Amino acid sequence: MKKETRQLELPLSARPKLTLIKGEGQRVQEPLTNRDAVARVLIEAGADMLLRRISPERAEHIEQKVEAVLRLFDRVDRHPEAMAELKTRLDDLEALMRETRDGRVRRRI
């Protein structure tokens, strides 16, 4: 068999699919107001655990809190009167993540 020696060429005239967003090095913590924001907390905790910035036990604790909050979002959809409990749990989760992030920063200093 003869080997093909041509290199694959891509047209450069097309607009790039990814764009760089300048964030100036500061991460802004979004408020936990919806399911997506809560799910990102779980991803953040998983990444922190893999990078050994938090313990597996801490990551598991965060996971349990996230799962409880996500269940509450579903419950609020069916029973809006559960909104007060959801708000309380969201505030607790935000406090837990603030404490976790502060602990990460202190360990790096």
N, C-alpha and C positions, 0 to 999 in steps of 0.2 A: 504494500500500500504506500502511496505517495503522501507524505506529510504536507499539510497545508501551512504555508509560511506567512500568509497574509494576517495582519492583525485586525481584530474587530474594530470598526470605526463607528463612532456615534456622532450624529449631527450636533454641532455646537450652536446652531441657530435657535434651538428650542430654549425657552426660559427654564432656568433651573427649578427643580421641584422643591428644594429646600432653601429657605432663606435664613440668614443670620439675624437674630433679634438681639440687640445690645441691651443687656440687663444691668450694666454697670457694676457687676460683681455682688450686688445685694439681692438676696432672695427675700421676697415678700411672702409672708405666711398668709395664705388665703383663709378667710373665715370658713368654718365648717357649716355651710348652709344648705348643702345638697348631697345627694348620694355620691356624686363624682368626687367631691372634695374629701369625703370620708374614705372612699376607696383609695385615693392617693395617699392618705395617712397609712394605710396598710402597706402600700408599695414602699413608702418611705421607711417604715419600720423593717420591712424585709431587707431592703438595701442596707440599712444601718446594721442589721444583724450580720449580713454577709460580709460587710466591711469591718466587723467586730467593733463597731462603735457603741453597740448596746448588746446586752446579754440575750441569749435565746429565751430566757425566762421573761425578760422585759418585752421582747417582741411578741411572745405568746400572750402576755397580759394585754398588750395593745390590740392584738388580733381579736381577743375575746370581747373587748370593749367595742371594737369596730363592728363585729358581727351583731352585737346587741343593738347598736344604733341603727344598723341597716334593717334589722327586723322591726324596729320601732318606726322607721320610715314607711315600711309596708303597712304596719298597723294604723298609722296616721292616715294613710290613704283610705282605709276602710272606716276608721273611727277618728274623726278630726279632734275629738275631745282629748286624745292622747298627745296632743301637740305640746302641752306643758311638760310632760315627762320627757319627750324627745328633746326639747330645748335644754332641760336640765342635764340629760346625758351628753348632748353635744358640748355643753359648757365643761362638763367633767372631762370629756375626751380632749378638748382644746387645752385644758389645764395640764393633763397628763402629757400631751405632746410638747407643750411649752417647757415643762420640767425635764422631759427627755432631751429636747434640743439644748437646753441650758447645760445639762450634764455632759453632753457631747462636746460643747464648746469649752467647758472647764477642763475636760480631760486633755484637749489639744494644747492648752496653754502651758 
